[in-house]
Amino acid sequence: MAITSSAKKAIRSAARKYVFNLRRKDALRDTTKELMKKLAAKDAAGAEKLLPMAYKAIDKAMKRGVIKGNTANRKKSRLAAAIMRAKA
């Protein structure tokens, strides 16, 4: 357990940040899952409409530090490639 007041404040701060990061991670997971469901249902046009939302969720997660930059770029690239494969 924290003893100093600064350590106690750090615990409170970490708890707040955890909630925000969890929210970002959930948004990231939900949008990518929704996009992949559209692709599985052979709905490339619907998936393409969801791509900007997925990019936004990925970029926000990267900005907050939930995922790293290269991970974000890889996720965006793979989503775009999956849509291109579905269109072909």
Legacy VTK file of the C-alpha trace (Angstrom):
# vtk DataFile Version 3.0
C-alpha trace
ASCII
DATASET POLYDATA
POINTS 88 float
0.000 0.000 0.000
1.183 3.498 -0.775
2.498 5.526 2.134
3.386 8.951 0.770
0.727 11.298 -0.534
2.369 11.419 -3.965
2.224 7.630 -4.204
-1.458 7.690 -3.235
-2.118 10.298 -5.910
-0.237 8.174 -8.451
-2.541 5.250 -7.650
-5.632 7.425 -8.185
-4.213 8.778 -11.424
-3.358 5.303 -12.700
-6.906 4.120 -11.955
-8.340 7.011 -13.995
-5.966 6.373 -16.887
-6.802 2.670 -16.799
-10.483 3.454 -17.419
-9.690 5.726 -20.370
-7.234 3.225 -21.862
-9.730 0.396 -21.444
-12.329 2.486 -23.270
-9.908 3.100 -26.143
-8.961 -0.573 -26.339
-12.637 -1.620 -26.369
-13.419 0.871 -29.148
-10.462 -0.438 -31.135
-11.520 -4.060 -30.711
-15.198 -3.389 -31.421
-14.641 -1.456 -34.644
-12.156 -3.951 -36.057
-14.436 -6.875 -35.160
-17.391 -5.172 -36.818
-15.339 -4.528 -39.946
-14.139 -8.140 -40.072
-17.729 -9.391 -39.659
-18.720 -7.336 -42.702
-15.853 -8.879 -44.649
-16.829 -12.387 -43.524
-20.361 -11.684 -44.767
-18.896 -10.712 -48.178
-19.992 -7.089 -47.699
-16.913 -5.249 -48.949
-18.793 -1.978 -49.443
-20.058 -2.007 -45.866
-16.581 -2.805 -44.596
-15.127 0.044 -46.627
-17.568 2.453 -44.964
-16.380 1.247 -41.538
-12.694 1.690 -42.418
-12.493 5.404 -41.406
-14.068 4.572 -38.025
-11.538 1.778 -37.510
-8.682 4.108 -38.476
-9.964 6.701 -36.014
-10.127 4.154 -33.181
-6.635 2.869 -33.998
-5.175 6.377 -34.152
-6.764 7.377 -30.853
-5.453 4.236 -29.171
-1.989 5.018 -30.525
-2.181 8.631 -29.397
-3.098 7.566 -25.846
-0.286 5.003 -25.784
-2.586 1.989 -25.611
-0.826 0.538 -28.658
2.483 1.503 -30.219
2.874 3.339 -33.500
4.124 0.412 -35.554
1.320 -1.774 -34.195
-1.222 0.843 -35.244
0.282 1.095 -38.720
0.301 -2.693 -39.074
-3.357 -2.952 -38.021
-4.424 -0.247 -40.476
-2.440 -1.843 -43.276
-3.911 -5.286 -42.669
-7.468 -3.948 -42.542
-6.992 -2.089 -45.819
-5.415 -5.156 -47.421
-8.298 -7.354 -46.251
-10.780 -4.976 -47.867
-8.793 -4.916 -51.106
-8.752 -8.737 -51.172
-12.518 -8.824 -50.562
-13.168 -6.402 -53.421
-11.117 -8.453 -55.895
LINES 1 89
88 0 1 2 3 4 5 6 7 8 9 10 11 12 13 14 15 16 17 18 19 20 21 22 23 24 25 26 27 28 29 30 31 32 33 34 35 36 37 38 39 40 41 42 43 44 45 46 47 48 49 50 51 52 53 54 55 56 57 58 59 60 61 62 63 64 65 66 67 68 69 70 71 72 73 74 75 76 77 78 79 80 81 82 83 84 85 86 87
